[in-house]
């Protein structure tokens, strides 16, 4: 009723020669800095660098971040490889805003200054390089006042004022 793994074998079958899909290295960044962006250009956070060991390797990107914003504010966050946007929508129709993101960030109600949004992203990238590669989570606002990371929009010394940490983990996966 289980799988027996012992000395390179799974249920008695030698799997030690399998190369694809193995995790070759893991790099992680944790950041509790409070960031704010009131503009329409990206603020890049969680810069994490990995050097793939082969051009056939893939990079699994795992991000967790906590966002907040002022009332009636919206924008988004996008994964970046260096300055190149990756993992974003290609859709440009429907609605008045044609910006594309990995995830959207928005609050419309009056309690927005005390609310937060947890963003989780999993994306498998194919950078096709053995050079050091830095990934970021970029965020910006399209409308409204301000978007924040790791803190609420309203900053009061009260029980509903929270501070959080954001993380980015990169895993090199053998191709």
Secondary structure, 3 states (H helix, E strand, C coil): CCCCEECCEECCEECCCCCCCCEEEEEEEEECCCEEECCCCCEEEEEEEEECCCCCCEEEEEEEEEEEECCCEEEEEEEEECCEEECCCCCCCCCCCCCCCCEEEEECCCCHHHCCEEEEEEEEECCCCCCEEEEEEEEEEEECCCEEECECCCCCCCCCCCECCEEEEEEEECC
